[in-house]
Structures are given as structure tokens and as C-alpha cells.
Amino acid sequence: MNQQLKSHWENIYSTKQPHEVSWTQEEPTISLTFIKSMHIPKDASIIDVGGGDSKLVDYLLSEGYSNISVLDISEAAIIRAKNRLGEQANKINWIVGDILDFKSNRKYDLWHDRAAFHFQTNATDIAKYVEVVKNLANDKVIIGTFSVDGPTKCSGLNIKQYDETSLKEQFKEAQFRNIECKREDHITPSGAIQNFVFCAFDKFAK
């Protein structure tokens, strides 16, 4: 695990409240729209990568999904999500770990990632991430990153911007076929606008 990166995120989640960080989103509209259009079964194995204290899990639970995992490098983020969910947190498989080191005997029917992939900024780490997806994602994948019209940094860290074509190309090599891409202007709690690109994929070589 990248301890420097872990320390960075532990500090962020230990010292800042949701309204003080740019990625806070009350309702993950595009993600939920994609999931609905994919007709994901309620018992499908779902993982939210870099989920932190995102509210996607709240909506998935309310929709009746019953096999959900959340992975984040920050234990503080996961503790915060557990506290928010209360007893509902016991229905989630929480994983503290670095996605580049992630290994699992489980395959995931849906791999969801809003704003974790774009922190992989060099070719080696990007290839590692895509390989993890290739090995562990059984069918559907949703990836959201800052677009070429979005910020170049997040939380003081450099990110890699994508457009629809470049994001498709990264996952085409891992045998994922693009279903659809959408743009979103995310309004941060401070009122700034961040443009995201989201792409949905399915596996064409099973």
C-alpha cells in the first residue's frame, strides 16, 4: 500500500467535513441512471471503488441491492460512512485498501468508480488499475473521472483528465465494450463547477 497516499486521505477525512470537500454529492444521479439502465439484479455483487463516505451505497440499499462492497484507502472515510448508515452499515462489506494492491476471490457483477481512477496518473499505475478491473469485474463497469474540461487536481493531488474517446480506449484493451458515456457538471459544496465524464461498459469476452 502507498503509505504516503493513505496518510494524505486519512488526514483529509479526519479533518474535513463533507461540506468542506469538493467531491460531496447528495445524489449520484448519473451512476444511478446507468445502474438502472443496466438492469442489475438486486443480488448482484457490486463494488464501489474509492467509495469513501459516498452516498451511492445509501441509494443502493434503499433500492434493495443486497450484495454491496465499498473499498477505500482511508479507514476514516469508511468509519464515517458506517456512522452515517448506522445499523444499515452491517449489510455492507467494507474494505480498507489500495485499489492497485487489491486482490479478491470474488468477482464483481458491477464495478463502480467515481473519481478514483483519475488519481492514477502514470502509465504503470493506470495499467495496474485496468488489470485489476479485467481480473475482478465480471460484467458491468462504470467509471467517472474529471473530463478534459474539468480540474487538473483534486485535494491537492494531480489527476489525469479523460474525454469519452480516451476513457473508452483504456478499457477496450481490457475487453470491455462501451455502452454509453455522459458528461456531468458537478456543483461542489462551495459552488464551483467540475466537469466529469462517465462511461459505462460491459465485458464482451466472458
C-alpha positions in Angstrom: 0.0 0.0 0.0 1.1 3.5 -0.8 1.5 4.8 2.8 2.0 8.4 1.8 -1.2 8.4 -0.2 -3.0 6.6 2.6 -1.8 9.2 5.1 -3.0 12.0 2.8 -6.5 10.6 2.6 -6.7 9.7 6.3 -5.8 13.3 7.1 -8.5 14.7 4.7 -11.3 12.5 6.1 -10.2 13.1 9.7 -10.1 16.9 9.5 -12.7 17.9 6.9 -16.5 17.5 6.9 -18.5 16.6 3.8 -19.4 20.2 3.1 -15.7 21.1 3.1 -14.6 18.7 0.3 -15.3 19.1 -3.4 -16.5 15.6 -4.2 -19.5 15.6 -1.9 -22.6 14.7 -3.9 -26.1 14.4 -2.3 -27.5 12.2 -5.1 -25.2 10.3 -7.5 -27.7 10.8 -10.4 -25.6 9.6 -13.4 -24.4 6.5 -11.6 -27.9 5.5 -10.5 -29.2 6.2 -14.1 -26.6 3.9 -15.5 -27.2 1.2 -13.0 -31.0 1.3 -13.6 -30.4 1.1 -17.4 -28.1 -1.9 -17.0 -30.9 -3.9 -15.2 -28.5 -5.0 -12.5 -30.1 -7.8 -10.4 -30.8 -6.9 -6.8 -28.5 -9.7 -5.6 -25.6 -8.8 -8.0 -22.2 -8.4 -6.5 -21.4 -4.7 -6.6 -18.2 -2.9 -5.6 -17.9 0.9 -5.2 -14.1 1.6 -5.6 -12.9 4.7 -3.8 -16.4 4.9 -2.3 -15.2 6.6 0.9 -18.3 8.1 2.5 -20.1 8.5 -0.8 -23.9 8.2 -0.6 -24.2 5.8 -3.5 -24.3 2.9 -1.0 -27.3 4.6 0.7 -29.3 4.7 -2.5 -28.3 1.1 -3.5 -29.5 -0.1 -0.1 -32.8 1.8 -0.5 -33.3 0.2 -3.9 -32.9 -3.2 -2.4 -29.4 -4.2 -3.5 -28.1 -6.8 -1.1 -24.5 -7.7 -2.1 -22.5 -4.4 -1.8 -18.8 -3.8 -1.1 -17.1 -0.5 -0.6 -13.4 -0.1 -1.0 -11.4 2.9 0.1 -7.8 3.5 1.1 -9.0 5.7 4.0 -10.3 3.9 7.1 -11.5 7.2 8.4 -13.7 7.6 5.3 -15.2 4.2 5.9 -15.8 4.8 9.6 -17.6 8.0 8.7 -19.8 6.1 6.2 -20.6 3.4 8.8 -21.6 6.0 11.3 -23.9 7.7 8.8 -25.6 4.4 7.9 -26.0 3.1 11.5 -27.3 -0.4 11.6 -27.6 -0.5 7.8 -23.8 -0.5 7.7 -23.8 -4.1 8.7 -25.2 -5.0 5.3 -22.1 -3.7 3.5 -18.7 -5.4 3.0 -16.2 -2.7 3.9 -12.7 -3.0 2.5 -9.8 -0.7 3.6 -7.1 -1.0 0.9 -5.3 0.5 -2.1 -7.0 -0.4 -5.3 -3.7 -1.1 -7.0 -3.0 -3.9 -4.4 -6.5 -5.2 -4.3 -6.9 -9.0 -4.7 -10.1 -10.9 -4.2 -11.5 -14.4 -4.7 -14.8 -12.7 -5.5 -15.8 -11.4 -9.0 -18.0 -8.3 -9.2 -21.0 -8.1 -11.4 -20.8 -4.3 -11.2 -17.6 -2.3 -10.8 -18.3 1.4 -9.9 -15.7 4.1 -9.6 -16.4 7.8 -9.4 -13.2 9.8 -9.1 -10.7 7.1 -8.0 -9.4 6.0 -11.4 -8.3 9.5 -12.4 -5.8 9.6 -9.5 -3.7 7.0 -11.4 -1.5 9.4 -13.4 1.3 7.4 -14.8 1.2 4.6 -17.3 2.3 1.9 -14.9 -0.4 2.6 -12.3 -3.1 3.1 -15.0 -2.2 -0.3 -16.4 -2.3 -1.9 -12.9 -5.8 -0.5 -12.3 -7.1 -1.7 -15.6 -5.6 -5.1 -15.0 -7.4 -5.3 -11.6 -10.7 -4.4 -13.3 -10.0 -7.0 -16.0 -9.4 -9.7 -13.4 -12.2 -8.9 -11.0 -15.1 -7.2 -12.9 -17.3 -10.0 -14.2 -19.7 -7.9 -16.4 -20.6 -4.2 -15.9 -18.2 -1.3 -15.2 -19.0 2.4 -14.6 -16.0 4.8 -14.5 -16.3 8.6 -13.7 -13.3 10.9 -14.0 -12.6 14.6 -14.4 -13.1 15.4 -18.1 -10.7 17.4 -20.2 -12.9 20.4 -19.3 -12.6 19.7 -15.6 -10.0 20.4 -12.9 -6.4 19.1 -13.1 -6.1 18.5 -9.4 -8.2 17.2 -6.6 -7.5 17.5 -2.9 -4.0 18.8 -3.8 -3.2 15.8 -5.9 -2.6 15.7 -9.6 -5.2 13.8 -11.6 -5.4 12.5 -15.2 -8.2 14.0 -17.3 -10.2 12.0 -19.8 -12.6 12.5 -22.7 -15.0 9.9 -24.0 -12.6 8.5 -26.5 -9.6 8.2 -24.2 -11.6 6.6 -21.4 -13.1 4.1 -23.9 -9.7 3.2 -25.1 -8.3 2.4 -21.6 -11.0 -0.2 -21.0 -11.3 -1.5 -24.6 -7.8 -3.1 -24.1 -9.2 -4.9 -21.1 -12.0 -6.4 -23.2 -14.8 -4.0 -22.1 -17.2 -2.6 -24.6 -18.6 0.9 -24.2 -22.3 1.2 -23.7 -22.7 4.9 -23.2 -20.8 8.0 -22.0 -22.3 11.1 -20.3 -20.9 14.4 -19.1 -21.9 16.0 -15.8 -21.3 19.4 -14.3 -20.8 18.6 -10.6 -21.5 21.5 -8.3 -19.2 21.4 -5.3 -20.4 22.4 -1.8 -18.5 25.7 -2.3 -20.4 26.4 -5.6 -17.6 25.6 -8.0 -18.3 23.6 -11.2 -16.4 20.5 -12.1 -17.0 18.7 -15.4 -16.9 14.9 -15.2 -17.1 12.3 -17.9 -18.8 9.0 -17.0 -18.6 5.9 -19.2 -20.4 2.6 -18.8 -19.0 -0.7 -20.1 -19.8 -4.4 -20.3 -17.5 -7.3 -20.8 -17.5 -8.6 -24.3 -15.2 -11.6 -23.8 -16.5 -13.6 -20.9 
